[in-house]
Amino acid sequence: MPLASTTTLALYLLLLLPILSSATLEEEFHEELLVKPLPDRKVLAHFHFLTEAPVADDSFARHHHLFPKSISQLVKKFHIKAMELSFTQGRWNYERWGGLDPISSQNAKPPGVELWAVFDVPQHQVDASWKNLTHSLSGLFCASINFLESSSSYSAPKWASQSALGSLRYGTLPREAVCTENLTPWLKLLPCRDKAGLSALMDRPSVYRSFYHSQRLHLTASTAPADGLDSGIILEQTLTVVLQPNIQKAGLSFPDEFKIQPSWSLSSIFGRKVNGRCVLAKSSNVYLHVERDLVAQLEKLQKNTDAYADNDGGTDVLRGNLGFEISIKPDRVHRELEKSSSILYEYSIKEYNDTEQFDLGLTWKYPVVWSCPLAPLYASRFLIGSGNERGSIAISLKSTELTKGFVVANNVEEKYGKPQSVTDFVERMSVSPSEDKVSTGMMELILRFPCDIKSAILNIEFDKGFLHIDEYPPDANQGFDIPSAIISFPDFHAGLQFSDDSISKSPVMSKLQEKSPVLLYTEVLLVPLTTPDFSMPYNVITITCTVFALYFGSLLNVLQRRVAEEERLLKANKAPFHRQVLNKLYSRFRGGSSESTQPKQQSSSFITPTLIIKIIFVAGFAVVCQFYLK
Amino acid sequence: MAESETVTATKPSVRRFVKLGIFLISHSNYVSFIGLVSGIVALLLLPILAKNTYVSENALMPGSANNMLSTQHVSRATEFVNDLTDSVSESHEIIAQYMSALDAEVTYHKFHPQLNQFNPLHFFTSPDSGIVSKNISCSSLGINIAGIIRAPRGDGKESIVLVTPYNPRKVGPGEALSLGIAYSVFSLLSRVTWLAKDVIWLVADSQYGEYSAVDAWLREYHAPAFREADIDNSETCNAINEVGQNPSSDRKLYSGFRRAGTMAAALVIKVAEQGNRHEDILNIYPEASNGQMPNLDLINIVNYLGAHKRGLRVKVNKMFSLFGSRWLNTLGGILESLGQIARSLNPQWKFGISATEYVEGAATLASSLYLQGLGVPTGPHGAFRDYQVDAITLEISPKVSPYKMISHSRNEFILRGGRLIEGVIRSINNLLEKFHQSFFLYLLTSSSKFVSVGVYMIPFALLVAPLPIVAGSLYSEASKSSSSSEVVVKYKSWKWLNSARKVLAIHLWGAVVSLLPYFLYQIPNSTPTTNFTVWGILSASSLLILYFVLGSPIFESATSQPEKGEWASLKSVTIATTFIGLSLMSVINFATAEIGALLIVPICLMAQPLKLDIRSRSLRTLLRATCNLALGLVVFPPVAYFLIKGAFEDTYGIKVDEYWNWVESLWTWNSATYLYVGIVHLPCWALCIHILFHPC
């Protein structure tokens, strides 16, 4: 239920809006980059660009300074309240890269394209708006988003958010391949494109060599005159990349007891440095996020070494000495409020330029092992059964570490099946079974599990049906994709609490502090269905033609025969003139004797000498032809 | 003349078919002879008609990329092999450690060795979730280790499976080498960027049999049973061994069963324990249960990469006993000379192949037919076929025995095998759709030649075609003879039903006989020999009882005297049922039907009461009587089994319990051949014998 999260998020932003927009009535642009080391020797880079424009009622016609016009036109034309479009390649590894922090729960997306939108139009116009929107977006982003147009590829979740009931549409394209041609139009929406500022870091080969990258476009439009406040559009563009520093060239990393975290710098990850900020940006910051568990582990190590050496008492938290060394002194350090807290180093890149480039680097001093905070449940979805008759989709939920009661709202989408059974602990459930060519099947469940739950399995059985021939895609033998199920935990909030003094207007900071429910996506599934042999139509055509020919031939034969006349002819022994002549000639040719020797009655045997002679003649002719004409 | 011409001209074309039918029926003797002979000849011609294989799916592109497997990977793999062979115990922990060092997700899958039990109602059913036998201690658990590499940029919808069976109790050098090959490939794949499908490496615990381990893992993968008992059981047994992760890293990883999408293909890698002293040989085992074969493209890419890129000699199973047979060699010589004559007539006719090639093709074809007909999978890959996954077993037999391999040659061997596997995986990785382009129904005549379904159906059709014709002719004869007296005309249809009733009863007896082992299995402490004798006695006595019941006046008609034409109508119904049975079987398992037709069709066509033959003491009838007797002996299932076994498996010596074991293996593998033998072959044989000794 990304919808749940994003609509609450939308609400949150609405509250936030007064502060932002009352302060400045002008268009604003923020660029930020958050870098975070991950436990499995990878680095997460999260680019965050925020453009906002105040929208007066008459302002649609006027020129925007920073805000992309295409987006504002989109918002105006389709009356979009909120929208999110994401292009993702690779899978987010919930176990190693975490599932409970704000970055993962907001930016981990299913592979392919995901789009949802809330419209501010009457109920009966929502579908039409959605269809038009998909077409516009597919033109804007060079992707086949228009495939979401057909009603069997999108759905209207009910409980994702109460506020957007009925006006929300959701669709995914798991098979969409994501490439630079999608990134370029996305970058075009930025005021500095990728020519200056943080976006200049986006070296295409390194971005597309990454283990996971997801580009996201989140749009919130608030035209709420009821508040008496100014309305505005907030365009939030993020690019989340998981990269591996210094990739070995197909070499082996030796499995040591302790895997040493590789030291990295921005230039070693991206191959580029930051040459300075985008001058149009109001703020351009780089953050380095050190996770809670990592801080704890480092402090533990620190304590050990202190107890061991006991000479370096001053634990300078600000810089270095915490197990790693940062090449540049941070402008600010934010610590979380709790005891074991994560640390956020802030760098402003305002004063950097071509001569003095910004290149943040991190060097590890000790090998350290930590883990990311995991989502409350480990979820995996898989197919059960074999054969072409029926199967079932199972979602297994296993508890990870948290021992608190919670609610799981579960939104299962599945396309080619009919659900048949559900387990206990269901609070609410809504099922809209799939209809051929009309709608997808969708199942929404709100589950409440007891605290001591170990594992739960949802099993949805379905019958595999035969599709109509024009419903098969060109590569029918690949199977059919079932988009990810979305699991959200409304009682769990992925948010970090930083101390009050760090309240800045930085959008990334506010995102990190936002209390949004934890979301996770399951795997995309591939259901092999029976596919007909597509050369069969040809066979069918030939067979039908043969049958028709036989049928009509014999029918015509029967119809044109006049039995009485035939009998009369036989009796009169009077063949037509030309036939008589032919027969005479024939008998002359065979020799005069044949007329008398040939028995009158129809020989019981099928094979007559003439037939044999004919066959031999034809066969001989064929052999001669074959032999000499080649 | 003129009249006849006009009459034939005005005849509608439809009647010509009828006429043709009548003609065939009236000459049924010739037709059956021609059909039989041409069927056998066509079968013998199959090696000549075989076509060269070709990679049909364009996406596969085998061998188009350079191999990336380097000596570095191989040296790591040898290290792994050394660690594995040196360690006395806990080999699965070593494997898991090495796997997780490659960033693979490692899971243990514990399974109970499943006792194979004959269950008559489980034929043709989808694989069930299995019967968990009670009171199994944790020590008897088998432990499969599965490592999964996630494709870095893939969507995880599909996966490729590598299987290496090994026995943790005693890791032989061959097994260790196969693990080394798999490890070298796995370590490469964990670093490559081109991977689009996840790769699963399953190290199957083969101490209770390779097949059952793989099957248990697949069952858990595709049809897991969610039961509380299972959870409890696994909890209690969990204490024994936790996943061998480094205690320091990845502590919180989920330790349950992991999956990786729909399987695209599976490769089982084995290394033979014996060297063959000549060259490295790659044996391909494709046959799965009930004669199902993987898509030909899978064999094609392995053959292409093995033979052309890696210089291995690729082989499929052959019947070595056929190499020495003189008649086959002479036949090959004749065909070769025929081909030469044809080529001299027209150089474009290229159907001739050399005699040695012919013999080799025939031996491979025979073994392909036999193994498919048996319906028993030839390796652990058979378990995959039950889930519609294309899989083959690759057995690499090295030049030097793995026991004597020095480190250099071992490295060379691992590099060679690893590159082959890498190439195959890369090809499958390219695949966009599942295997569907190439053939599923084929017989192999060598690793690069095949006979497709359109060709191999011909001999079978020729063999079977005379059956309905002979049945028709017998039926018409019987009805003709009985219609001589006006009174009996009424009974004409009834008479036919009478013989049909008999045939049905015998077929029911066949079904009962094939169900008997289920009850015999309940007898404790029984040896195969006693089982077999009990089975034989029971079935014979039930046949006798049936015979007396059927012969009793209650069931017999008022005209209890057996009539002259009675045997004819009985034979016609028998032949008709045989025809139906063979046709049905050809749909389920073609090879069984082919072999069965070769055995049963001659006696079905020739069977005639011995009394009649002996009464008319001509040479021809006596010859026929002896032929019939000989055939009647040969076709009796146990005798036929020993004959086929003697012909194909060059082991002589007849043991009764061997037959029982064979039958047992058939039903434990759910082979349809068992049903065929019990329900079609045996009753037909009994009926033929009944006709032979018919008192007329």
Chai-1 contact restraints between the chains, C-beta under 6 A:
chainA,res_idxA,chainB,res_idxB,connection_type,confidence,min_distance_angstrom,max_distance_angstrom,comment,restraint_id
A,Q89,B,R153,contact,1.0,0.0,6.0,A-B,restraint_1
A,G90,B,R153,contact,1.0,0.0,6.0,A-B,restraint_2
A,R91,B,G156,contact,1.0,0.0,6.0,A-B,restraint_3
A,E95,B,L253,contact,1.0,0.0,6.0,A-B,restraint_4
A,P111,B,D155,contact,1.0,0.0,6.0,A-B,restraint_5
A,F211,B,P152,contact,1.0,0.0,6.0,A-B,restraint_6
A,A250,B,M68,contact,1.0,0.0,6.0,A-B,restraint_7
A,A250,B,R191,contact,1.0,0.0,6.0,A-B,restraint_8
A,L252,B,Q72,contact,1.0,0.0,6.0,A-B,restraint_9
A,L252,B,R76,contact,1.0,0.0,6.0,A-B,restraint_10
A,P255,B,A101,contact,1.0,0.0,6.0,A-B,restraint_11
A,V369,B,S248,contact,1.0,0.0,6.0,A-B,restraint_12
A,V369,B,S249,contact,1.0,0.0,6.0,A-B,restraint_13
A,S371,B,K252,contact,1.0,0.0,6.0,A-B,restraint_14
A,Y378,B,Y254,contact,1.0,0.0,6.0,A-B,restraint_15
A,F382,B,R259,contact,1.0,0.0,6.0,A-B,restraint_16
A,I384,B,A223,contact,1.0,0.0,6.0,A-B,restraint_17
A,S386,B,H222,contact,1.0,0.0,6.0,A-B,restraint_18
A,S386,B,Y387,contact,1.0,0.0,6.0,A-B,restraint_19
A,S386,B,Q388,contact,1.0,0.0,6.0,A-B,restraint_20
A,G387,B,S126,contact,1.0,0.0,6.0,A-B,restraint_21
A,I457,B,F226,contact,1.0,0.0,6.0,A-B,restraint_22
A,D475,B,E433,contact,1.0,0.0,6.0,A-B,restraint_23
A,N477,B,E433,contact,1.0,0.0,6.0,A-B,restraint_24
A,N477,B,K434,contact,1.0,0.0,6.0,A-B,restraint_25
A,N477,B,H436,contact,1.0,0.0,6.0,A-B,restraint_26
A,Q478,B,E433,contact,1.0,0.0,6.0,A-B,restraint_27
A,E523,B,G156,contact,1.0,0.0,6.0,A-B,restraint_28
A,V524,B,D155,contact,1.0,0.0,6.0,A-B,restraint_29
A,V524,B,K157,contact,1.0,0.0,6.0,A-B,restraint_30
A,L526,B,K157,contact,1.0,0.0,6.0,A-B,restraint_31
A,L526,B,T262,contact,1.0,0.0,6.0,A-B,restraint_32
A,S554,B,V14,contact,1.0,0.0,6.0,A-B,restraint_33
A,N557,B,P12,contact,1.0,0.0,6.0,A-B,restraint_34
A,E566,B,T10,contact,1.0,0.0,6.0,A-B,restraint_35
A,N583,B,A2,contact,1.0,0.0,6.0,A-B,restraint_36
A,E595,B,M1,contact,1.0,0.0,6.0,A-B,restraint_37
A,Q598,B,M1,contact,1.0,0.0,6.0,A-B,restraint_38
A,Q602,B,V7,contact,1.0,0.0,6.0,A-B,restraint_39
A,F606,B,K19,contact,1.0,0.0,6.0,A-B,restraint_40
A,F606,B,F23,contact,1.0,0.0,6.0,A-B,restraint_41
